[in-house]
Amino acid sequence: MVARSEIAVCLFEYSKNEGKNAKTSLLLDIEAGNQTEIETLHAALVRCARDANLSTPLLDMVYAIVKVYEASRIAI
């Protein structure tokens, strides 16, 4: 089993190098004005975190921000 710290180091190194010019599918959807995958992606991440007894304040914040964005985009 891979330790969480090893995963964190791997993700950090990726984001410093190859990932610095990458865009997430969420950002691509927002830029294109498309419906996002926030329900699917968020639910899976939160479920995994909750199963591991981890709190998800940043995920919760991102979810809320994206839902407000989606609601305002639809209302316009």
C-alpha positions in Angstrom: 0.0 0.0 0.0 1.3 3.5 -0.9 1.5 5.9 2.0 -0.5 9.2 1.7 2.7 11.1 2.0 4.2 9.4 -1.0 1.1 10.3 -3.1 1.3 13.9 -1.9 5.0 14.1 -2.9 4.3 12.6 -6.3 1.4 15.0 -7.0 3.4 18.0 -5.8 6.4 17.1 -8.1 4.0 16.6 -11.0 2.4 19.9 -10.5 5.7 21.7 -10.2 6.9 20.2 -13.6 4.5 18.7 -16.1 1.4 19.9 -14.5 2.1 23.6 -14.5 0.5 24.2 -17.9 -2.2 21.5 -17.6 -5.8 22.4 -17.2 -8.3 20.2 -15.4 -11.5 19.0 -17.1 -13.4 21.1 -14.6 -11.6 24.3 -15.8 -11.9 23.3 -19.4 -15.7 22.9 -19.0 -16.0 26.3 -17.3 -13.9 28.0 -20.0 -16.1 26.4 -22.7 -19.3 27.3 -20.9 -20.3 23.6 -20.5 -21.9 21.8 -17.7 -19.2 20.6 -15.3 -18.6 17.2 -13.9 -18.7 18.5 -10.3 -21.4 16.1 -9.1 -19.6 13.0 -10.3 -16.0 14.1 -9.4 -16.9 15.7 -6.1 -19.0 12.8 -4.9 -16.3 10.2 -5.6 -13.6 12.3 -3.9 -15.7 13.1 -0.8 -16.8 9.5 -0.5 -13.2 8.3 -0.5 -12.2 10.9 2.0 -15.1 10.2 4.3 -14.3 6.5 4.1 -10.8 7.4 5.3 -12.2 9.6 8.1 -10.8 12.7 6.4 -12.6 16.1 6.4 -12.9 17.8 3.0 -13.2 21.6 3.6 -11.4 22.6 0.4 -13.5 20.1 -1.7 -16.6 21.4 0.0 -15.6 25.0 -0.9 -14.8 24.2 -4.5 -18.1 22.4 -4.8 -20.0 25.4 -3.5 -18.1 27.8 -5.8 -18.7 25.7 -8.9 -22.4 25.3 -8.0 -22.8 29.0 -7.6 -21.0 29.5 -11.0 -23.3 27.0 -12.7 -26.4 28.5 -11.2 -25.4 32.0 -12.3 -24.5 30.8 -15.8 -27.9 29.1 -16.3 -29.7 32.2 -14.9 -28.0 34.5 -17.5 
